Amino acid sequence: MKLGKIEVESPVILAPMAGVTDWAFRNICAELGANITVTEMVSSRALIYHDKKSASLLRKTQTGVCGAQIFGNDPAIMAEAAVLALEISGCDFLDINMGCPMPKIANSGDGCGLMRTPELAGKIVEQVASSVSVPVTVKCRLGWDRGSLNVLEFTRRMQDCGASMVTVHGRTRSMLYSGVADWDMITRVKQSLSIPVIANGDIISGQQAKQALRRTGADGVMVGRGCFGDPWVFAEITAMQEGRTYTRPTLKDRVAVAVRQFEMAREDKGEHIACLEARKHFAWYLRGVAHSSYYKEQISSIASMEDIHRIAQGICRDLS
């Protein structure tokens, strides 16, 4: 697949997710097979007001292709923010969030709210694309609700306005993350566009990635919630694409990767914040592990890296 001048074979993409895909987790996923990653979404207004916390979210992943994602609904502000995002991050492409379904975002006309104003969304893409020298991509959904499935017209407009790639989550905004993703609608999007189309939604294993690609004809897949505590899903998908058998890591190996992620997070944002955020990530790493309730309780009160190492040692000693 070509994204501007960037060539990526068999794109396997880590979805941008607020509060999850920080620099540390993106690096882990990239090492395990996510050959494209995207930063957490950043407010365009926060960027032009030089908010330091927002700028810190844009640190580029160390390996692979990395995009910076911004959101907003004012074309001029989005264009200015896009320039700043790329200056700050040095990222390879600029992604515009037109798919976030959360009420505080979408009801303000940002994120998936832009699917209700396609003309404005098109102006945003035009102005951003004319302001930066890297490819501009769009992430969207099927529409606002089942009564307004406008993804076909919407994505064609995005292509005509200068988008180099679109990622389609096979749900409407009103579905949030419930129900089943409609891959057949993604098929129709792929058939109607000449730019790359990425399939997103319900891709949580190598087998599902293979099925999604076969069903949709998409150029690649994007994995979202399916990687929570399981960055190895990217290795599994890559192995499936290459016709290899993939062996899942042992619990000790999983814990070692989790600890390394938290150490990288400490380097990125300091021990206090890294430990607070490790509480949810570490619990995700233990999903499905028998007799882990005691350690999940310990994880819920992590306050230091010393706590993390102590809990990790206990898990490896008692559960593996």
Backbone bond lengths (Angstrom), bond angles and torsions (degrees), N, CA, C in turn:
res aa  C-N    CA-C-N  psi(-1)  N-CA   C-N-CA  omega(-1)  CA-C   N-CA-C  phi
1 M - - - 1.457 - - 1.518 109.87 -
2 K 1.332 116.33 138.38 1.462 120.51 177.11 1.517 109.21 -106.61
3 L 1.317 115.32 128.64 1.456 123.07 175.48 1.515 105.79 -117.64
4 G 1.329 115.44 93.29 1.453 119.38 -169.66 1.516 108.41 65.05
5 K 1.332 116.86 -122.45 1.466 120.83 177.04 1.527 112.15 -93.45
6 I 1.337 116.07 -1.27 1.465 120.74 -178.45 1.520 109.61 -86.48
7 E 1.312 116.40 128.59 1.468 120.45 177.81 1.523 108.42 -108.60
8 V 1.325 116.03 125.45 1.464 122.01 179.18 1.519 108.62 -127.73
9 E 1.321 115.42 121.61 1.458 119.59 178.52 1.521 109.36 -85.62
10 S 1.327 116.61 128.90 1.472 122.78 178.02 1.527 111.55 50.09
11 P 1.331 117.82 70.06 1.468 119.84 -177.30 1.534 113.12 -60.51
12 V 1.317 114.94 126.47 1.465 122.60 172.63 1.522 104.53 -124.19
13 I 1.323 116.66 110.87 1.461 121.20 -165.30 1.530 111.43 -114.25
14 L 1.325 114.90 135.42 1.459 121.49 171.89 1.517 107.85 -84.32
15 A 1.334 116.87 122.22 1.463 120.59 -179.35 1.522 110.84 -67.42
16 P 1.325 116.94 145.96 1.465 119.70 172.59 1.521 108.85 -73.61
17 M 1.336 117.42 126.12 1.469 121.13 -179.10 1.516 109.20 -138.47
18 A 1.329 115.79 120.66 1.460 121.51 -177.94 1.520 110.49 -59.93
19 G 1.319 115.63 132.10 1.450 121.41 178.45 1.515 114.77 78.13
20 V 1.316 117.26 4.48 1.471 121.23 -178.24 1.524 111.76 -127.14
21 T 1.325 117.09 -54.26 1.465 119.78 -171.49 1.527 111.45 -89.13
22 D 1.328 114.97 61.05 1.458 119.42 174.49 1.527 109.45 -76.09
23 W 1.318 115.39 178.75 1.468 120.65 -175.55 1.526 111.69 -56.60
24 A 1.329 117.26 -42.72 1.466 120.94 -177.02 1.525 111.36 -64.31
25 F 1.324 117.31 -49.68 1.463 120.01 -177.48 1.530 110.77 -67.58
26 R 1.325 117.41 -36.69 1.469 119.58 177.25 1.524 111.17 -61.50
27 N 1.328 116.36 -40.64 1.461 118.95 179.28 1.520 112.06 -63.95
28 I 1.336 116.66 -40.91 1.467 120.14 177.77 1.522 110.00 -61.69
29 C 1.327 117.08 -47.21 1.469 120.83 -179.37 1.522 111.86 -63.93
30 A 1.336 116.67 -38.28 1.472 120.22 179.14 1.525 110.67 -64.16
31 E 1.321 116.49 -40.37 1.467 120.31 178.67 1.528 111.58 -62.95
32 L 1.326 116.24 -30.48 1.464 121.01 -174.94 1.531 113.76 -95.53
33 G 1.336 117.71 4.16 1.456 118.13 172.80 1.510 117.24 129.28
34 A 1.328 118.81 -4.90 1.466 120.55 175.67 1.525 107.00 -77.95
35 N 1.339 116.75 97.21 1.460 118.52 -173.97 1.526 113.47 -80.93
36 I 1.341 116.45 -6.61 1.467 121.18 169.46 1.524 107.31 -133.58
37 T 1.319 116.94 131.14 1.461 121.97 175.24 1.524 108.54 -126.64
38 V 1.328 115.59 159.88 1.466 121.41 -179.65 1.525 108.16 -136.11
39 T 1.312 116.74 138.84 1.463 120.85 -179.75 1.526 110.96 -65.09
40 E 1.336 115.52 166.10 1.453 119.74 168.84 1.533 108.21 -60.09
41 M 1.336 115.98 151.47 1.461 118.54 -179.45 1.530 110.43 -67.71
42 V 1.330 114.82 142.95 1.465 121.76 -177.58 1.520 108.66 -125.77
43 S 1.310 116.56 135.93 1.463 121.64 179.03 1.522 111.34 -66.37
44 S 1.321 115.66 129.63 1.470 119.70 178.45 1.530 110.62 -63.12
45 R 1.321 116.96 -38.96 1.474 119.69 179.97 1.530 110.88 -66.64
46 A 1.329 116.48 -40.43 1.465 119.38 178.36 1.524 110.53 -60.97
47 L 1.315 116.82 -37.98 1.467 120.00 -179.45 1.526 111.75 -66.14
48 I 1.325 116.30 -45.44 1.477 116.80 -177.20 1.532 111.52 -72.34
49 Y 1.343 116.77 -18.07 1.468 119.86 174.07 1.533 110.92 -90.65
50 H 1.347 115.76 7.55 1.467 123.62 174.99 1.527 113.00 60.26
51 D 1.336 115.95 42.22 1.457 121.17 176.18 1.529 109.52 -70.73
52 K 1.320 115.87 120.30 1.467 120.57 -174.11 1.526 112.73 -66.76
53 K 1.337 116.96 -37.30 1.457 119.90 -178.97 1.525 110.24 -64.44
54 S 1.327 117.23 -41.82 1.471 120.94 178.87 1.520 110.37 -64.13
55 A 1.320 116.50 -44.23 1.460 120.41 -179.86 1.524 111.34 -60.89
56 S 1.346 116.58 -35.19 1.469 120.08 -177.61 1.525 112.47 -66.93
57 L 1.331 117.45 -21.15 1.469 121.16 179.78 1.520 112.01 -73.03
58 L 1.327 117.22 -13.07 1.462 121.35 -171.38 1.523 114.20 -94.38
59 R 1.304 117.71 13.25 1.463 120.02 179.87 1.531 110.20 -62.45
60 K 1.304 115.65 128.43 1.473 121.04 -174.14 1.526 112.02 -71.80
61 T 1.328 115.60 139.42 1.456 121.67 174.27 1.527 109.15 -60.13
62 Q 1.329 116.74 143.56 1.472 120.53 -172.56 1.524 113.41 -70.49
63 T 1.342 117.51 -32.10 1.464 120.49 -177.39 1.526 110.20 -127.44
64 G 1.324 115.35 158.93 1.457 120.34 178.52 1.516 112.18 77.70
65 V 1.326 115.07 -171.99 1.465 122.65 178.66 1.520 108.08 -90.64
66 C 1.328 116.90 134.53 1.467 120.43 -176.85 1.524 110.93 -130.34
67 G 1.321 115.58 133.11 1.456 121.64 176.50 1.509 111.39 -109.48
68 A 1.332 116.70 153.36 1.465 122.92 173.76 1.516 107.26 -105.34
69 Q 1.344 116.56 129.94 1.463 119.54 -178.90 1.523 111.46 -108.86
70 I 1.342 115.31 132.61 1.458 121.15 176.68 1.522 108.95 -125.02
71 F 1.354 115.14 160.89 1.456 119.06 175.39 1.522 109.31 -138.10
72 G 1.332 114.78 157.94 1.455 121.74 -179.75 1.512 109.02 158.25
73 N 1.351 116.94 176.33 1.468 119.19 -177.40 1.527 113.81 -134.00
74 D 1.330 116.47 13.40 1.464 120.56 176.74 1.526 108.26 -110.85
75 P 1.332 118.36 115.31 1.473 120.83 -175.27 1.527 114.25 -54.54
76 A 1.327 117.50 -43.45 1.466 119.98 -177.64 1.528 110.71 -67.61
77 I 1.319 117.06 -43.39 1.461 120.82 179.78 1.526 110.26 -66.58
78 M 1.333 116.62 -40.18 1.467 120.36 178.67 1.522 110.76 -62.49
79 A 1.331 117.31 -40.35 1.466 120.77 -179.78 1.534 110.26 -65.54
80 E 1.327 116.34 -43.26 1.470 120.32 178.80 1.526 110.65 -64.70
81 A 1.341 115.13 -41.98 1.466 119.62 -179.79 1.517 111.65 -66.65
82 A 1.327 116.96 -35.01 1.462 120.65 178.94 1.524 110.77 -61.66
83 V 1.315 116.29 -43.18 1.467 120.81 178.30 1.533 109.82 -61.78
84 L 1.322 116.22 -44.94 1.471 120.41 179.42 1.527 111.58 -64.58
85 A 1.338 116.64 -42.78 1.467 120.60 -179.15 1.514 111.31 -58.82
86 L 1.319 115.79 -40.48 1.465 119.77 -179.11 1.521 111.32 -74.63
87 E 1.329 117.31 -35.13 1.474 119.96 176.26 1.521 110.54 -63.78
88 I 1.317 116.04 -41.86 1.463 121.58 -177.88 1.525 111.65 -70.26
89 S 1.334 116.18 -43.02 1.470 121.00 -170.20 1.520 115.07 -95.00
90 G 1.323 116.57 -32.68 1.464 119.17 -171.29 1.513 112.15 69.22
91 C 1.322 116.59 22.78 1.469 120.87 -176.09 1.532 112.51 -68.10
92 D 1.327 114.29 164.50 1.466 121.58 -173.72 1.520 113.61 -86.02
93 F 1.324 116.94 -22.18 1.466 120.75 177.05 1.520 108.91 -154.23
94 L 1.326 116.14 167.80 1.461 121.95 -177.90 1.526 107.73 -119.34
95 D 1.325 116.00 121.87 1.460 121.31 -178.96 1.522 110.49 -106.13
96 I 1.329 116.39 137.09 1.463 121.91 178.91 1.515 108.78 -106.92
97 N 1.318 115.67 124.39 1.463 120.77 -179.05 1.523 110.05 -80.41
98 M 1.329 115.70 111.73 1.454 122.40 173.81 1.525 109.72 -125.75
99 G 1.352 114.37 26.52 1.458 118.64 -176.27 1.512 115.25 -130.08
100 C 1.333 118.66 -10.57 1.477 119.48 -177.65 1.522 109.50 -61.55
101 P 1.355 117.70 124.39 1.468 120.59 -175.96 1.521 114.39 -95.02
102 M 1.338 117.58 -4.72 1.454 119.62 -172.79 1.531 110.64 -64.86
103 P 1.332 117.07 134.39 1.469 120.77 -172.78 1.520 115.30 -51.29
104 K 1.337 118.04 -43.19 1.470 118.90 -176.03 1.524 111.92 -66.43
105 I 1.328 117.04 -22.12 1.469 121.82 176.92 1.527 110.09 -91.36
106 A 1.325 116.28 -58.10 1.473 121.17 -173.07 1.527 112.33 -65.97
107 N 1.329 117.90 -38.93 1.467 120.14 -178.24 1.520 112.80 -71.00
108 S 1.337 116.14 -12.50 1.469 120.75 176.54 1.528 111.51 -92.13
109 G 1.330 115.47 1.28 1.463 119.31 -179.50 1.502 114.11 90.32
110 D 1.344 116.82 3.10 1.455 122.01 176.01 1.530 108.78 -95.30
111 G 1.328 116.91 177.15 1.461 120.08 176.66 1.514 111.31 52.95
112 C 1.331 116.74 -131.23 1.460 120.38 -178.08 1.520 112.62 -67.05
113 G 1.329 116.80 -15.01 1.458 119.49 175.01 1.514 112.22 -58.63
114 L 1.329 117.24 -26.83 1.471 120.97 178.92 1.521 112.15 -67.72
115 M 1.334 117.40 -19.02 1.466 118.28 177.41 1.530 111.55 -71.58
116 R 1.331 116.91 -13.13 1.466 121.08 175.01 1.519 111.38 -87.94
117 T 1.336 116.62 -11.24 1.470 121.72 179.40 1.530 108.87 -131.67
118 P 1.337 116.90 66.96 1.470 119.80 -174.16 1.526 114.90 -59.24
119 E 1.328 116.86 -31.90 1.465 118.77 179.16 1.527 110.54 -65.51
120 L 1.331 116.25 -42.64 1.461 120.60 176.56 1.525 110.46 -64.80
121 A 1.335 116.99 -41.90 1.465 120.52 178.37 1.522 110.50 -58.75
122 G 1.328 116.44 -40.92 1.456 120.66 178.41 1.520 112.26 -63.64
123 K 1.324 116.28 -40.07 1.474 119.96 178.20 1.522 110.67 -64.09
124 I 1.316 116.14 -37.66 1.467 119.74 178.17 1.521 110.21 -61.69
125 V 1.334 116.87 -47.82 1.470 120.06 179.86 1.521 110.43 -61.58
126 E 1.318 117.37 -43.61 1.467 120.83 180.00 1.524 111.13 -58.92
127 Q 1.323 116.86 -48.64 1.466 119.40 -176.35 1.523 112.18 -69.97
128 V 1.338 116.53 -38.53 1.462 118.88 178.30 1.524 110.18 -66.26
129 A 1.336 116.74 -45.61 1.467 120.72 -178.42 1.524 111.90 -62.01
130 S 1.328 116.62 -33.58 1.467 119.41 -179.80 1.521 112.36 -80.41
131 S 1.341 116.63 -10.55 1.461 120.76 -176.50 1.520 113.78 -98.90
132 V 1.332 117.43 -17.46 1.468 120.90 -176.48 1.522 110.09 -125.14
133 S 1.328 115.37 158.95 1.468 120.36 -177.11 1.530 112.82 -100.74
134 V 1.336 116.53 2.51 1.460 120.52 179.27 1.525 109.17 -103.97
135 P 1.349 117.55 164.16 1.464 119.53 177.44 1.534 111.62 -60.61
136 V 1.320 115.63 145.06 1.465 122.39 176.32 1.526 107.87 -112.14
137 T 1.320 116.33 128.39 1.458 121.11 -177.31 1.530 109.58 -122.71
138 V 1.332 115.27 163.83 1.463 121.20 -177.45 1.518 109.48 -131.61
139 K 1.326 116.35 137.31 1.460 122.10 172.03 1.522 107.57 -114.62
140 C 1.346 116.81 126.47 1.459 120.48 -177.15 1.524 110.45 -141.12
141 R 1.324 115.40 -176.95 1.465 122.33 176.63 1.529 109.17 -118.01
142 L 1.320 116.93 -168.06 1.467 120.63 -179.17 1.524 111.98 -77.02
143 G 1.330 116.12 -21.21 1.454 121.51 -176.78 1.514 109.12 154.46
144 W 1.323 116.33 -175.47 1.460 120.36 -178.17 1.526 111.48 -71.66
145 D 1.343 116.60 -44.71 1.459 122.39 177.19 1.520 108.84 -154.23
146 R 1.341 116.65 -178.20 1.469 119.39 -176.23 1.516 111.97 -64.52
147 G 1.315 116.88 -21.20 1.457 120.01 179.01 1.515 113.50 -84.26
148 S 1.312 117.30 -4.61 1.475 120.35 -179.21 1.526 110.38 -140.10
149 L 1.321 116.19 60.82 1.470 121.59 178.68 1.524 108.54 -81.85
150 N 1.320 116.41 87.31 1.464 120.54 -174.85 1.523 113.44 -108.12
151 V 1.348 116.91 20.51 1.462 119.63 -173.91 1.525 112.75 -61.88
152 L 1.328 118.78 -33.29 1.466 120.25 -178.53 1.525 110.62 -65.77
153 E 1.337 116.57 -51.17 1.465 120.01 179.38 1.527 110.63 -66.53
154 F 1.330 115.18 -38.38 1.463 120.31 -177.45 1.522 111.79 -63.81
155 T 1.326 117.28 -48.68 1.463 119.87 -177.71 1.527 111.96 -69.35
156 R 1.342 116.73 -31.85 1.470 118.05 175.17 1.526 110.31 -64.11
157 R 1.319 115.64 -39.79 1.466 119.38 177.01 1.528 110.78 -63.47
158 M 1.334 117.24 -41.70 1.462 120.75 179.03 1.533 110.20 -60.69
159 Q 1.332 116.18 -43.03 1.457 120.55 177.79 1.525 110.44 -61.83
160 D 1.326 117.18 -46.74 1.467 121.47 -178.12 1.528 111.61 -64.82
161 C 1.319 116.80 -27.54 1.473 120.64 -177.73 1.528 112.95 -89.07
162 G 1.338 117.40 -3.30 1.458 119.03 173.09 1.506 117.31 120.76
163 A 1.330 118.42 4.27 1.467 119.80 177.23 1.521 110.11 -67.20
164 S 1.337 116.62 138.23 1.462 121.86 -179.75 1.520 112.68 -93.38
165 M 1.345 117.27 -13.75 1.465 122.37 -179.53 1.519 107.83 -165.11
166 V 1.334 116.29 147.51 1.465 119.44 172.33 1.531 108.96 -126.15
167 T 1.312 115.06 142.26 1.464 121.96 171.87 1.515 107.30 -111.89
168 V 1.317 116.71 128.67 1.464 120.76 -177.34 1.521 109.88 -116.07
169 H 1.329 115.69 119.32 1.465 121.23 171.11 1.523 106.66 -84.99
170 G 1.317 116.41 125.49 1.453 121.26 -172.38 1.514 115.54 -77.05
171 R 1.316 117.99 37.14 1.458 123.01 174.73 1.520 109.31 -133.89
172 T 1.328 116.67 160.19 1.455 120.99 172.93 1.527 109.30 -86.02
173 R 1.325 115.30 168.92 1.459 119.08 177.14 1.525 111.17 -62.33
174 S 1.331 117.23 -40.50 1.468 119.82 -176.50 1.524 112.51 -67.30
175 M 1.333 117.85 -22.15 1.464 121.05 177.81 1.524 112.37 -75.38
176 L 1.325 116.93 -19.40 1.464 121.55 -171.58 1.534 108.97 51.55
177 Y 1.333 118.19 -109.78 1.472 120.33 179.05 1.529 111.20 -121.38
178 S 1.328 116.44 19.72 1.462 120.80 -179.02 1.532 110.74 -91.77
179 G 1.324 115.35 172.33 1.453 119.61 176.99 1.521 113.00 68.25
180 V 1.315 115.32 -160.56 1.464 122.27 -176.21 1.527 109.75 -115.99
181 A 1.320 116.79 135.42 1.464 121.13 177.62 1.527 109.97 -65.74
182 D 1.321 116.36 138.10 1.465 122.86 -178.50 1.529 109.26 -93.02
183 W 1.319 115.65 91.71 1.462 119.63 -179.89 1.524 112.03 -69.72
184 D 1.329 117.28 -25.37 1.468 119.57 -178.80 1.522 111.72 -65.58
185 M 1.323 117.02 -33.16 1.466 119.08 175.64 1.528 110.51 -68.45
186 I 1.329 116.74 -34.04 1.463 119.51 176.24 1.528 109.62 -65.28
187 T 1.325 116.37 -36.15 1.474 120.90 175.69 1.520 110.08 -57.11
188 R 1.307 116.59 -45.61 1.466 121.10 -178.50 1.525 111.04 -65.19
189 V 1.332 116.41 -37.00 1.473 119.59 176.71 1.523 109.52 -63.26
190 K 1.321 116.76 -46.71 1.461 120.92 -179.74 1.521 111.00 -59.07
191 Q 1.307 117.16 -41.53 1.462 121.09 -178.36 1.528 112.67 -68.53
192 S 1.329 116.70 -21.11 1.466 119.37 -174.59 1.528 113.69 -98.32
193 L 1.331 117.42 -9.37 1.463 119.99 -175.52 1.524 111.94 -115.57
194 S 1.330 115.23 159.59 1.466 120.47 175.64 1.527 111.66 -104.97
195 I 1.342 117.23 -14.67 1.463 120.45 177.03 1.529 109.33 -86.93
196 P 1.348 118.29 162.27 1.465 120.41 179.08 1.533 112.37 -59.76
197 V 1.338 114.15 143.19 1.459 122.00 177.73 1.531 108.06 -123.73
198 I 1.324 115.98 130.87 1.463 121.98 -179.76 1.527 109.27 -110.16
199 A 1.338 115.97 133.05 1.464 121.52 179.62 1.522 110.19 -90.76
200 N 1.333 115.55 134.49 1.467 122.27 -178.75 1.526 109.23 -138.65
201 G 1.334 115.19 140.60 1.456 120.31 177.84 1.514 112.61 120.34
202 D 1.343 117.23 118.73 1.466 123.37 177.30 1.523 113.39 64.38
203 I 1.314 117.37 29.61 1.470 120.85 176.72 1.521 106.97 -107.81
204 I 1.346 115.34 97.41 1.464 120.06 -173.48 1.526 112.27 -125.70
205 S 1.324 117.08 12.04 1.467 120.14 179.05 1.520 108.77 -158.90
206 G 1.329 115.23 166.47 1.453 120.02 176.84 1.518 111.85 -61.43
207 Q 1.325 116.56 -39.89 1.455 120.61 -179.33 1.527 111.25 -64.88
208 Q 1.334 116.80 -42.27 1.461 119.50 179.09 1.525 111.69 -67.79
209 A 1.326 116.77 -35.47 1.466 119.83 176.33 1.525 110.07 -62.24
210 K 1.317 115.95 -43.08 1.466 120.89 178.98 1.526 110.51 -62.42
211 Q 1.332 116.53 -43.49 1.456 120.81 179.40 1.523 111.42 -65.53
212 A 1.331 116.72 -40.72 1.462 120.26 -179.79 1.518 111.10 -63.76
213 L 1.317 116.82 -42.98 1.461 120.36 179.64 1.526 110.78 -65.41
214 R 1.325 116.20 -40.98 1.462 120.39 179.71 1.526 111.02 -66.54
215 R 1.338 116.20 -43.01 1.457 121.14 -176.85 1.529 112.01 -70.17
216 T 1.331 116.29 -42.77 1.464 119.88 -172.12 1.521 114.29 -92.96
217 G 1.337 116.77 -24.82 1.459 119.44 -172.40 1.517 112.01 72.14
218 A 1.335 116.73 13.35 1.468 121.17 -177.05 1.526 111.10 -63.70
219 D 1.324 114.93 161.49 1.461 121.04 -178.51 1.522 112.62 -81.01
220 G 1.324 116.74 -16.95 1.454 121.08 179.71 1.509 110.04 -172.01
221 V 1.321 115.84 178.30 1.468 120.94 178.76 1.512 109.86 -124.12
222 M 1.326 114.47 151.30 1.462 121.35 175.02 1.524 107.88 -121.11
223 V 1.336 114.99 131.44 1.464 121.22 -178.82 1.521 109.00 -107.78
224 G 1.342 115.43 128.56 1.454 120.47 178.48 1.518 111.14 -109.03
225 R 1.335 116.52 -107.32 1.464 121.24 -173.56 1.523 113.39 -61.78
226 G 1.317 117.98 -19.00 1.461 121.20 179.84 1.515 114.19 -65.24
227 C 1.345 116.95 -12.94 1.470 118.89 -179.78 1.515 112.84 -100.01
228 F 1.331 118.01 2.91 1.459 120.18 179.62 1.537 109.03 -60.45
229 G 1.306 117.23 115.45 1.456 121.01 -178.07 1.503 114.17 70.05
230 D 1.325 117.12 6.22 1.467 121.04 -176.45 1.529 111.19 -141.44
231 P 1.317 117.94 64.02 1.470 119.00 176.97 1.523 112.64 -65.12
232 W 1.347 116.91 -13.19 1.469 120.37 178.92 1.523 112.67 -70.22
233 V 1.329 116.80 -10.39 1.465 118.72 176.44 1.527 109.70 -60.20
234 F 1.334 117.56 -29.92 1.468 120.19 179.15 1.529 111.17 -70.16
235 A 1.330 116.34 -38.15 1.462 119.95 176.07 1.520 110.40 -66.07
236 E 1.320 116.05 -37.93 1.469 120.39 179.38 1.522 111.03 -66.04
237 I 1.336 116.80 -42.68 1.464 120.74 178.91 1.523 110.46 -64.46
238 T 1.331 116.57 -43.56 1.467 120.51 179.15 1.518 110.96 -61.64
239 A 1.330 116.80 -43.44 1.465 120.71 178.28 1.518 110.94 -61.97
240 M 1.327 116.71 -41.67 1.465 121.17 179.19 1.527 110.54 -61.77
241 Q 1.330 117.07 -41.91 1.462 121.51 179.81 1.524 111.21 -64.84
242 E 1.333 115.88 -33.10 1.472 120.34 -177.81 1.514 112.54 -92.33
243 G 1.325 117.10 2.71 1.464 120.81 178.06 1.512 114.14 74.48
244 R 1.356 116.27 23.29 1.458 120.60 179.90 1.523 111.35 -102.16
245 T 1.306 116.16 154.70 1.455 121.42 172.56 1.520 108.59 -83.92
246 Y 1.315 116.73 135.19 1.462 119.33 -178.65 1.522 109.92 -112.84
247 T 1.322 115.57 131.49 1.459 121.54 178.24 1.515 109.34 -103.49
248 R 1.313 116.56 124.17 1.453 121.99 -178.91 1.533 111.09 -66.31
249 P 1.338 118.00 146.40 1.469 120.80 -178.32 1.533 111.66 -70.78
250 T 1.310 115.58 158.32 1.461 121.03 175.01 1.526 109.47 -72.65
251 L 1.327 116.54 166.15 1.464 120.36 178.18 1.529 110.61 -60.95
252 K 1.335 117.51 -39.58 1.474 119.99 178.96 1.523 111.04 -60.50
253 D 1.333 116.38 -41.61 1.462 120.11 179.55 1.530 110.54 -67.32
254 R 1.316 116.63 -38.24 1.467 120.23 178.88 1.525 110.87 -64.19
255 V 1.320 115.97 -43.25 1.459 120.37 179.91 1.530 110.44 -64.97
256 A 1.323 116.70 -39.21 1.471 120.36 179.31 1.528 110.92 -61.54
257 V 1.327 116.79 -40.36 1.464 120.54 178.73 1.524 110.10 -68.10
258 A 1.332 116.98 -40.88 1.460 120.59 177.77 1.523 110.85 -58.39
259 V 1.316 116.58 -46.58 1.470 120.64 -179.35 1.527 110.27 -62.73
260 R 1.326 116.87 -40.40 1.466 119.57 179.02 1.527 110.50 -64.30
261 Q 1.327 116.37 -38.29 1.468 119.45 176.15 1.525 111.11 -59.23
262 F 1.325 116.68 -44.62 1.463 120.13 -177.65 1.528 111.47 -69.37
263 E 1.328 116.76 -32.02 1.468 119.46 176.15 1.530 110.74 -68.12
264 M 1.325 116.28 -38.47 1.465 119.93 176.04 1.523 110.50 -66.24
265 A 1.334 116.54 -38.62 1.462 120.10 178.30 1.525 110.92 -63.57
266 R 1.335 116.59 -38.02 1.473 119.93 176.82 1.523 110.41 -61.73
267 E 1.319 116.39 -42.68 1.466 120.42 178.70 1.531 110.73 -62.62
268 D 1.322 116.33 -32.61 1.461 121.09 -175.01 1.525 112.62 -82.74
269 K 1.349 117.16 -41.54 1.463 118.77 -170.69 1.526 114.80 -133.03
270 G 1.330 116.49 8.73 1.456 119.79 178.81 1.518 112.34 91.24
271 E 1.336 115.36 156.93 1.462 120.40 -172.44 1.525 113.27 -65.68
272 H 1.323 117.74 -41.20 1.463 120.22 -175.37 1.538 111.52 -60.50
273 I 1.317 116.55 -54.18 1.472 120.71 -178.71 1.527 110.15 -65.27
274 A 1.337 117.06 -42.47 1.473 120.62 -179.46 1.521 110.77 -58.71
275 C 1.322 117.19 -39.68 1.476 120.39 -178.25 1.523 111.79 -73.26
276 L 1.321 116.99 -38.28 1.462 119.05 176.05 1.528 110.66 -60.98
277 E 1.324 116.81 -42.96 1.461 120.57 -178.42 1.524 111.86 -75.60
278 A 1.334 116.92 -24.08 1.465 120.43 177.93 1.525 111.25 -65.97
279 R 1.306 117.19 -23.06 1.472 119.71 -178.54 1.526 111.39 -57.97
280 K 1.332 117.14 -46.12 1.471 118.20 -179.26 1.525 110.80 -76.79
281 H 1.337 116.77 -41.62 1.467 119.08 -178.04 1.522 111.86 -62.97
282 F 1.322 117.75 -43.99 1.464 121.10 -177.51 1.538 109.89 -65.21
283 A 1.328 116.57 -39.24 1.472 119.64 176.86 1.525 110.68 -62.91
284 W 1.323 116.87 -38.21 1.471 119.82 176.98 1.527 110.87 -62.62
285 Y 1.315 117.17 -39.62 1.463 120.47 -179.98 1.533 111.48 -62.25
286 L 1.320 117.26 -22.54 1.475 120.60 -178.37 1.528 112.87 -97.61
287 R 1.328 117.85 5.14 1.461 118.74 178.59 1.525 110.64 -58.94
288 G 1.319 115.83 131.44 1.458 120.47 178.54 1.511 114.84 83.16
289 V 1.329 117.65 -2.65 1.465 120.95 179.43 1.534 108.58 -84.67
290 A 1.317 116.66 121.39 1.460 121.57 -177.90 1.525 111.80 -62.85
291 H 1.323 115.87 142.43 1.472 123.09 173.96 1.534 112.77 61.25
292 S 1.333 116.33 31.45 1.469 118.94 -176.53 1.520 113.04 -98.61
293 S 1.332 118.54 3.91 1.467 121.04 -174.66 1.530 112.28 -60.23
294 Y 1.345 116.74 -37.99 1.469 119.67 179.20 1.533 110.28 -59.48
295 Y 1.333 115.74 -45.87 1.464 118.87 -177.16 1.523 111.90 -73.67
296 K 1.340 117.67 -29.56 1.468 119.31 175.09 1.526 110.40 -64.97
297 E 1.325 116.16 -34.94 1.460 119.97 176.13 1.528 110.29 -65.89
298 Q 1.327 116.45 -41.27 1.469 120.56 176.84 1.530 110.68 -62.99
299 I 1.315 115.45 -40.40 1.470 120.95 -178.41 1.526 110.91 -62.17
300 S 1.320 117.36 -34.85 1.467 121.06 -176.05 1.527 113.48 -63.96
301 S 1.336 117.47 -13.30 1.469 119.56 179.53 1.523 112.74 -122.08
302 I 1.330 117.50 21.77 1.469 120.96 176.87 1.526 110.33 -54.67
303 A 1.334 115.83 131.97 1.466 120.59 179.27 1.523 113.28 -130.36
304 S 1.340 117.00 -9.12 1.466 119.35 -177.81 1.531 109.94 -152.24
305 M 1.319 115.23 163.96 1.462 118.93 175.72 1.522 110.16 -65.39
306 E 1.316 116.18 -28.43 1.466 119.79 175.96 1.527 110.23 -61.24
307 D 1.321 116.75 -40.86 1.474 120.78 176.00 1.523 110.63 -60.31
308 I 1.324 115.73 -44.54 1.471 120.56 -178.37 1.523 110.88 -60.48
309 H 1.325 116.94 -46.19 1.466 120.07 -179.02 1.532 111.07 -66.78
310 R 1.335 116.58 -38.54 1.468 119.66 179.05 1.530 111.18 -64.13
311 I 1.328 116.31 -44.30 1.465 120.59 179.88 1.523 110.62 -66.30
312 A 1.329 116.79 -40.85 1.465 121.05 179.42 1.526 110.79 -60.96
313 Q 1.305 116.00 -43.05 1.483 119.78 178.74 1.526 110.75 -63.36
314 G 1.332 116.74 -40.36 1.453 120.49 179.36 1.515 112.49 -64.97
315 I 1.305 116.70 -41.99 1.470 121.44 179.20 1.537 109.55 -61.74
316 C 1.318 115.82 -47.55 1.473 119.25 -178.37 1.524 111.08 -64.97
317 R 1.315 116.78 -34.39 1.462 120.71 -179.12 1.529 111.91 -73.80
318 D 1.342 116.17 -42.43 1.462 120.52 -169.51 1.525 115.43 -97.52
319 L 1.329 117.70 -25.51 1.459 119.69 -170.43 1.528 114.98 -114.11
320 S 1.321 117.06 -17.16 1.469 117.67 -175.88 1.527 111.62 -93.39
